[in-house]
Amino acid sequence: MFIFLVAKFYKSSEKFSCISTPALAIDISQINDDYCDCPDGSDEPGTAACSYLSSLSPPQPHSSFSNSGGNITLALPGYYCKNKGHIPSYVPFTYVNDGVCDYELCCDGSDEWEGVGGTKCEDRCKEIGKEWKRIDDLRRKSAQKAWRRKEDLVQEAQTLRAGVEISITRLQMEIKGLETKEKVLKEKYEDVERRERGRVVSTEGKKGSKVTVLAGLAKRRVEELREALMSVVGTRDELKEKVRELEGILATFKEEYNPNFNDEGVKRAVKSWEDYAAKKDAAGEQDTSAEELDIQAVLRPDSEDEGINWAEWESEDESDVDERMFYFFPFLVTPFTD
């Protein structure tokens, strides 16, 4: 990359300005003439003429440029190797003409032109460039293959993710459905448990025998029927009271009715009341005293002297259970089972 950055300074066909000191311009023919004209060595990218320049060397006098500011940083990183057939590069100036062929940096051997110690470096850029190109092709193909594999993996991951999201959505719906079903079953269970718990008669915190359980169920059922009968009797008495009130209103209306008014509707109403009163008188008041006595007897609570003596049944042993239980308590819906 650095090679391409400095190449723009050598495009002029007339004058060359030193990179670090543009005020110093030399003829284009002085580039690579094996003589260091620029204090930063930028005029000799292809020779070792400026290899003596170093950040550690003392200030160097120059005939055409007054170096009053001390050392000047080198504009180039080293000796430039064209490496035709391969990639151009720079070789550190300390590597130039040191008797070592630096083929990894300068494959054309141009950094050893003086043959120090009899060293003569041949141009190997063709085979090195070919091998580098082969390795680079393999690397590039491997990178392309890896990229395609990456794309396949990304696509596969997206597909798997979509499938997982669909599965999660389906499972969430199933969970909601199961939660709803659980709620319904729990309500049913609690209802059944409540009903079953209501059928068990407890004596001092302990479940009784079959006899006591049946007796408790029968007693509870009798109490429920007694309460229902009391409610019906109360409703009946209220209705009777309303009937008596309406009869009184109609009787008063009959007595205060003026037949001189020619109102057909009123006449029909009065006639209907007369027919109702005649039928009621003909039938006479039914004697309901016996029926009332029976109802009052049923409504009275059970005791030892009247009704069912529940204490006798609740204290009876389990061995005394026989068909009499179902004879006396035919209204039990579900018989006791273990």
Secondary structure in CASP SS format (residue, H / E / C, confidence):
PFRMAT SS
TARGET T0000
AUTHOR 0000-0000-0000
METHOD secondary structure of the structure
MODEL  1
M C 1.00
F H 1.00
I H 1.00
F H 1.00
L H 1.00
V H 1.00
A H 1.00
K H 1.00
F H 1.00
Y H 1.00
K C 1.00
S C 1.00
S C 1.00
E C 1.00
K E 1.00
F E 1.00
S E 1.00
C C 1.00
I C 1.00
S C 1.00
T C 1.00
P C 1.00
A C 1.00
L C 1.00
A E 1.00
I E 1.00
D E 1.00
I H 1.00
S H 1.00
Q H 1.00
I C 1.00
N C 1.00
D C 1.00
D C 1.00
Y C 1.00
C C 1.00
D C 1.00
C C 1.00
P C 1.00
D C 1.00
G C 1.00
S C 1.00
D C 1.00
E C 1.00
P C 1.00
G C 1.00
T C 1.00
A C 1.00
A C 1.00
C C 1.00
S C 1.00
Y C 1.00
L C 1.00
S C 1.00
S C 1.00
L C 1.00
S C 1.00
P C 1.00
P C 1.00
Q C 1.00
P C 1.00
H C 1.00
S C 1.00
S C 1.00
F C 1.00
S C 1.00
N C 1.00
S C 1.00
G C 1.00
G C 1.00
N C 1.00
I C 1.00
T C 1.00
L C 1.00
A C 1.00
L C 1.00
P C 1.00
G C 1.00
Y E 1.00
Y E 1.00
C E 1.00
K C 1.00
N C 1.00
K C 1.00
G C 1.00
H C 1.00
I C 1.00
P C 1.00
S E 1.00
Y E 1.00
V E 1.00
P C 1.00
F H 1.00
T H 1.00
Y H 1.00
V C 1.00
N C 1.00
D C 1.00
G C 1.00
V C 1.00
C C 1.00
D C 1.00
Y C 1.00
E C 1.00
L C 1.00
C C 1.00
C C 1.00
D C 1.00
G C 1.00
S H 1.00
D H 1.00
E H 1.00
W C 1.00
E C 1.00
G C 1.00
V H 1.00
G H 1.00
G H 1.00
T C 1.00
K C 1.00
C C 1.00
E C 1.00
D C 1.00
R C 1.00
C H 1.00
K H 1.00
E H 1.00
I H 1.00
G H 1.00
K H 1.00
E H 1.00
W H 1.00
K H 1.00
R H 1.00
I H 1.00
D H 1.00
D H 1.00
L H 1.00
R H 1.00
R H 1.00
K H 1.00
S H 1.00
A H 1.00
Q H 1.00
K H 1.00
A H 1.00
W H 1.00
R H 1.00
R H 1.00
K H 1.00
E H 1.00
D H 1.00
L H 1.00
V H 1.00
Q H 1.00
E H 1.00
A H 1.00
Q H 1.00
T H 1.00
L H 1.00
R H 1.00
A H 1.00
G H 1.00
V H 1.00
E H 1.00
I H 1.00
S H 1.00
I H 1.00
T H 1.00
R H 1.00
L H 1.00
Q H 1.00
M H 1.00
E H 1.00
I H 1.00
K H 1.00
G H 1.00
L H 1.00
E H 1.00
T H 1.00
K H 1.00
E H 1.00
K H 1.00
V H 1.00
L H 1.00
K H 1.00
E H 1.00
K H 1.00
Y H 1.00
E H 1.00
D H 1.00
V H 1.00
E H 1.00
R H 1.00
R H 1.00
E H 1.00
R H 1.00
G H 1.00
R H 1.00
V C 1.00
V C 1.00
S E 1.00
T E 1.00
E C 1.00
G C 1.00
K E 1.00
K E 1.00
G C 1.00
S C 1.00
K H 1.00
V H 1.00
T H 1.00
V H 1.00
L H 1.00
A H 1.00
G H 1.00
L H 1.00
A H 1.00
K H 1.00
R H 1.00
R H 1.00
V H 1.00
E H 1.00
E H 1.00
L H 1.00
R H 1.00
E H 1.00
A H 1.00
L H 1.00
M H 1.00
S H 1.00
V H 1.00
V H 1.00
G H 1.00
T H 1.00
R H 1.00
D H 1.00
E H 1.00
L H 1.00
K H 1.00
E H 1.00
K H 1.00
V H 1.00
R H 1.00
E H 1.00
L H 1.00
E H 1.00
G H 1.00
I H 1.00
L H 1.00
A H 1.00
T H 1.00
F H 1.00
K H 1.00
E H 1.00
E C 1.00
Y C 1.00
N C 1.00
P C 1.00
N C 1.00
F C 1.00
N C 1.00
D C 1.00
E H 1.00
G H 1.00
V H 1.00
K H 1.00
R H 1.00
A H 1.00
V H 1.00
K H 1.00
S H 1.00
W H 1.00
E H 1.00
D H 1.00
Y H 1.00
A H 1.00
A H 1.00
K H 1.00
K H 1.00
D H 1.00
A H 1.00
A H 1.00
G C 1.00
E C 1.00
Q C 1.00
D C 1.00
T C 1.00
S H 1.00
A H 1.00
E H 1.00
E H 1.00
L H 1.00
D H 1.00
I H 1.00
Q H 1.00
A H 1.00
V H 1.00
L H 1.00
R C 1.00
P C 1.00
D C 1.00
S C 1.00
E C 1.00
D C 1.00
E C 1.00
G C 1.00
I C 1.00
N C 1.00
W H 1.00
A H 1.00
E H 1.00
W H 1.00
E H 1.00
S C 1.00
E C 1.00
D C 1.00
E H 1.00
S H 1.00
D H 1.00
V C 1.00
D C 1.00
E C 1.00
R H 1.00
M H 1.00
F H 1.00
Y H 1.00
F H 1.00
F C 1.00
P C 1.00
F C 1.00
L C 1.00
V C 1.00
T C 1.00
P C 1.00
F C 1.00
T C 1.00
D C 1.00
END
